[in-house]
Amino acid sequence: MNETSSHADFAMNDHPSQALAGFAATLRFDDIPGAVVRRAEDLFLDWFASALAGKGARPVETIARFVQEQGPADGPGEVLVSRQRTSPYFAAMVNAAASHFAEQDDVHNGSVFHPAAVVFPAALATAQALACSGRELIAASVAGYEVGIRVGEFLGRAHYKIFHTTGTAGTLAAAAAVGHLLKLDADRMLHACGSAGTQAAGLWEFLRDAADSKQLHTAHASSAGLMAAQLASQGFTGARRILEGAQGMAAGMAKEADPARLVDGLGTRWALAETSFKFHASCRHTHPAADALLALMRDHALRAEQIAHVTAQVHQGAIDVLGPVVNPQTVHQAKFSMGTVLALVALHGHAGLSEFDAHYRDPAVVGLREKVRMQLDAKVDAAYPARWIGKVVVQTVDGRALAARVDEPKGDPGNTLTRPELEDKALRLAAYRDAASASEMRSVIERIWSLADAQRVGAFLA
């Protein structure tokens, strides 16, 4: 496979790992539709602000202290929460951890994968080190999204039941983005994917006891992917069939892997454009039911004190991830509690950062939380993960049974956040822990909206 191969050729390849790597290696900015470029800029801003919102969070600061102790005291990589500089490897590590804490980073429905938290930290740190242009950063990020999303779809629902896909598929996504910036050819990109895949990790068990592992998953995936690509640039080899091989990722981590998903629409279907933004500051599995409850309360002029019981009719993935959290002990664990999220939206109209911080343990929230249960709905489950449908049934204290359904939660591509809404969200996230002033954030926003014209990607914050 050489750089003159058309993207259509990759879909015909009988070696899907090779085809995917070849696509990531040969993608060029001019191949990417303008609407996808603009979406990439939207996602980059959303990620940048999410990373700033991780400032001061104990798990993030713990990883940042490790970086200070282990990494260089200076370097080309910008650590957003501290404004310190270090190597690209360690900058990617901290920025990835920070952007996955506030639960405001993006998600791709079909792969159940958070691409931004692993792709952008590695890509930005490498682009800053190599003095890359904005176009190069965008093209590399698109390559990372397209690879990571397809790997997540390939691994499938059974994988997600045990493994945090962002930690597993995310390692390959980061490798593809960095490999693209390093201008790896198709063969070396394949080796980078092999080295990334053998490091893929991330288990959901941490949810049961509110452990800090979620931030470690993104920190590891982003930095390990960066390392895999850098090693490949020096001739380090990795497994050529790391995804579909007899002892590859699918063999050990999935029950229903479909190799065809790895090459689905390469060059014609832009999976990045399918990615959703988060409106509520909680696990995305809670959003469909939250939006359905808000719609029900609005349509029936219902107040929280009129609610006797709420049944959230959900897909199995929501039960798998949210089910273990029955009595949240921390703000972060509360973001994985369906009852807490629905109680917050019922009482306060939004499950945002401030609502969680101020109210997740309020007696009124806890009382309403105990009135919520999840129920598997066959039709909702059949539509998942391509569609995340929200359905709720509310029993009122006066004996009524009310129901509501939302087909596209706020933030999905068909119900997306506009650029003014993204700007407002970014300003709120930057102000959340005083990570950046409003004027600084407006300057960042202006730079990101013109990222494709930037001759060099430098530091974003003084």
N, C-alpha and C positions, 0 to 999 in steps of 0.2 A: 504494500500500500504506500503510495507516495502522495505528495502534496497536491498533485494535479487530479487525484481521484475526486469524483463528484460525491456530494453528500448522499445522493441517491444510491451510490454503489455500496455504502456501508450497510444499508438495510438488507442487501442481498448476501452479506457475508455470513458464512456458517460458523464463524468464531466471534460470538457477540462481544466478548471482552475486547478483542482487537478492534472490532468495528467501532465501539464506543470510544476507545482511546484514539483511534484514527480521526474520528469526528472532532474530538476535543483539541487535537493537535493542529488540525487544518482549518478550523473555524477562523474566519476573519471578520473584522468589524463590518465591512461592506456587505457581508452575507446576511447581516441581522436587520430585519425590518425596523423602520423608524419607530413604530409603536412599541416594539420590544425594547429598543434602546431607552425610550422614555420610561417604560415600566421598570427597567433596571435602575434608572436614576431614582425613581420613586422608592424602590425597595432599598436602595443604598441609603437614602435619607432616613427611612424608617428604621433601618438597622443602626445607623450612626446614633440616632437619638435613643434607641433602646439600650445601646452600650453605655451612654452617658447616665441613664437611669440606674445602672448597676453600681454607681459610685457609692461607697460606704457600706455596701452589703457585706456582711461578715464572710460568706464563702468567697466572694470576689476579692476582698481585701486579703484573705488568707493566701489565695493563689498569687496575688500581686506581691505579697511579702516574699513568697518563695522565689518569684522572679527576681526581686531585688537582691536576694541572697545568692542566687545561682547565676544570674545573667550578667551581661556587661552593664556598667553604669551609664553608658551612652551608646548610641547607635542610630540607624536610620528609621527604626520602627517607632511609631507614635502610640503610646499607651493613653487612650482617650480619657480614662477616669482620673489619671494622675498628672497627665501632661508631661510625663517623663519619657525619655527615649531609651530604647534598648535594641537588641537584635530583632530581626523580623520574626524569628521563631518564638521568642518570649513575648513580643508585642501581640502576635496572633493569639497566644495562649490567654493573656489577660483580657483582651478585647472580646474574645469568644465567650469567655466566662461571664463577662459583664453584660453582654447583650442578651444572655439567656436567663437573666434573673428576674426582671420585672414582668415577665410573661407578656411582653408587648411586641415580640419579634414575629416575623411572618411565618406562614405555614402553607405547604402545598397539600391540598386535600387528598389527592389520589395516592400519594406516596406516604402520607402522614409524616411529613418531614419538614423541619425548620431549616431551610437552606441558608438564609442570611447569616445565622449565628456561626456557621462554619466556613462559608465561602468568603464573605467579605473580610473577616479578620486576616485570613491568610493572604488574600489577594491584595488588600490595601498595604499590609506590611511589606510584601514583596515589591509592589509597585513603587512604594516610597524608596526602597533600597536600590532599585534599578533605575530610578528616575524615569519611569514609564509615563506615557501620555494618558490622558483620560480615556481615549478610545481604546487603548490597550487594556486598561483596567476594566472597562465595560465588557469588552470581548472575552476577557479571561473569566469574569464573573458569570457571564452568560454560559460559557463552557462548563463552569462548575455547577451551575444550576441544572443544566441539561443532563449532565452525568449523574449528579446526586439524586435527582428526582427519578430518573429511570432505574437507578439501582434500588431505590426505595420501593418502587412499583414492582420490580423484579422479585425482591425478597418477600413482599406480600404481607397479608394480614396475620398469618400465623407467626411470622417473624416479630411483628410489632407487639404481639401478646406478651412476649418475654423481653425482647430487646428494644431499647430506645433507638429508633431508626436514625435519629439525628446524630447519634454517636457512632453508628455503624456505616450507613451510606454516606454520612457526612465526611468521613475520612477520605473517601474516594473523590467526593465533590471538591474538597480543599486541594487535593493533589492535582486534579484536573485544572483548577483555576491557576495554581502556581506553575504547573507544568506549561500551561499556555504562555504565561508571562516569561518563562525561561526559554520559550521557543523550542521545546522538546519536539523531536520528530515523532511519528506515530509509534515507532518501536520503543523509544525511550518513554513515551507517555504510557505505553502498556506496562512497562516495568514499574513506573511510578504507581500505577493503579494496583499492581501486584503487591508492592510494598505497603501501600495504604491499606489494602484489604486485609492483609495478614495482621494488621494492628487494630482492626475495627472492633469496637467494644462499646458496651453500655447496657446495663440491666435495670429493669423497672423496680427491683426490690427496694430501692431507696425510698420509695413513696410510703412504705409501711411504717417507717420510723423517722420520717422527716430528715433523712440524711442529706448531705450537701452534694451528692453525686451528679445531679443534673448539670451543674456548672462545670464539674470536672469532665463530663462527657463532651461538651462542646470545646472546652479548652484543649482536651487531648485530641479530638478529631481534627480540629483546625491546625494545630501545631504538628501533629503526626503526618497529616496530609502534606503540609509544607515540607517537612523533612523528607518524605518519600519522594517528592518531586526533585528536591535538591540532590538527593542521593542518585536518582536516575540520571540527572544531568552530568554526574561524574562517572557514569557507567555501571552503577550498582544495579543488579538485576532483581526482578521480582517475578512471582508466578505469572505465567502468561494467561492462565485460565482461572484467575483468582475468584471469579464470580461463579462460573458454571462448571468448574472442574470437579472431578470425583471427590476431592478433598478440599474443595473451595468453600466460599461463604455459604452458598445455597445448601450444600451438603450438610454443613454443620449448624446452620442457623435458620433454616426455612423448611417448610413442608410442602409448599405449593409454588415454588419459584417457577416463573415463566420466562425463559430466555428471550422470547420475542419482545418482551417489554423493554429490554435493554436497547433495542434499535428502533423502537416505535417512532416513526415519523422523523427520524434525524434529518434536520435541515428544512423540514416543512412544518412540523408541529413544534411550537416554541413553548415548552413546559413552563418556562419562567413566567410567561404571561398568564398562566393559570394560578399563580400563587396568590394567596389571600393575605390581607392585613388583619391584625387583631384590633378589635374595638374595645372589648373588655380586657382587663389586666389579669387574665386567668387562663387556665388550660383551655385550648381551643375546643375540646370536647364539651365544655360547658356552654359555649356561645350559642349554639342553635336553640337549646331549651331556654336560655336567658332571653334571647330575642323573642321567642314565642310567648314567654310569660309577659314581657313588656307589652307586646302587641295585644295580648288578652286583657291586661289590666287597662290599657288605653281604650280599647273598644268597648269594654263593659263598665268603664269608670269605677274600677274595683280598687279598693284600698287594701293595704297589707293586712290590716286587722280583720278584714272580712274573709281571709283565706283560712280554711280549716285543714286542707291537705293539698299537696301538689304531687302529681305523678309526671315525671319526665320520661317520655317514651323515646328510647335511645337505641343506638347501634351497640353491638357487642364490644367494640373497641372502647367506648365510653365506660362501660361496666368494668372492663379489664383494668383500665388506668385509674378511674375515679373510685371504683368500688372499695379498694383497700383503705381509703381515707374516710374514717367514720367519726373521728374526733380530732380535728386538726389542732395541732399544738403551736404552730408558727404561722406567720402571715403567708409564707411561701406554700406551706402544706395546705392552707385554707384555699389557695387558688386551684387546688385539685379536689375540692369538695363541692359536689353539685349542690348540696343543700345550702352551703355558705354563699355560693355565687347567686343562687336564686333568691335567697333571703336578702342579699345586698341590693339586687336590682329591684326587688319588690318594695323595699323600705327606702331606698335612696335613688332609684332610677338608673343606676349605673354601677357596675362593679369595676371601678377604676382604682388607680394606685392609692389615692387618698381614702377612698371608701374602705379598702382592705386594711390600711394602716390604722385607721381610726375606729373601725366598727366591727371587725371580724369576730371579736369576742363579746360584743354587746349582748346583754340578755335577750333583747328583742331579736337579734340576728340568730343567736343560738336556738331560741325558742322556735322560730320559723324554720331554721335548718332541720330541726327534728321532725318537721311535718312534710319533708320532701323525701321521695323515694324514686329510684330509677327502675324502669321496667323495659325489658327487651321488646322492641317492636319489629316484627318480621319485615315489614315494608321499609322501614327506616334502615334496618340492617342490610337489606338487599341493595339499597341504593348506595350504601357506604362501601369504599371510601370516595368514590367519584363525586357523590353528593352528600352533604352533611345536613340532613333535614332536622328541623326542630319541631317537636310536638309536645304539648303539655296538656294535662287535664287537671282542672282545679275544682275541688269541692269547696263550696263556700259555707260559712257558718250558718247561713239561712237555708241550706239544703240544695242549692243549685249545683249542677255539674256543667262546667264551662270548658271549652276546648279551643286550642289555637294551634296553628301550624305555620312555620316559616321555612320556605324552600331554599332561600339563600341568605344566610346570616350576614349582618353588616360586616363588610370587609371582603367578602367573596368577589370574584371578578365581575359577576353580574350585579353586584350591590356594593361596589368598591368605595374606597375613600378617595375623594377628589384631591387635587394638589393643595387647595386651601385647607382641607381637612387634615391632610398629612402635615402641612406646615404647622397647624395648630397643635396637632399631636406632638410634633417634634419639639415645639417650644415648651409644652407641658412636661415632656420627659426630661428635657435639659434642665428645667427649673426644679424638678422633683427633689433632687439632692444637691442643688446648686452646682451642678457640674459645668454649666456654661450659662453666661448671661444671655438675656434676650437679644442684645445687639450682636454678641458673638454667634448665636445660633442663626440669626438672620443672615449673617455673612456666610456661614456654612451652607445654609439653604441656597443662597444665590450661587455659590460655587458648584454645588451639586447639580442645580438645574442647568448649568453650562459645562458640566463635566466633559462632555464629548468634545469640547473646544479647548480643553486644557492641554497645553504642551507638555506639562510635567505635573505629576501628582506629588505634591509636597505635604507638609504638615497642615492640618486643618485648624488647630488651636494653638495659640501662642504658648 
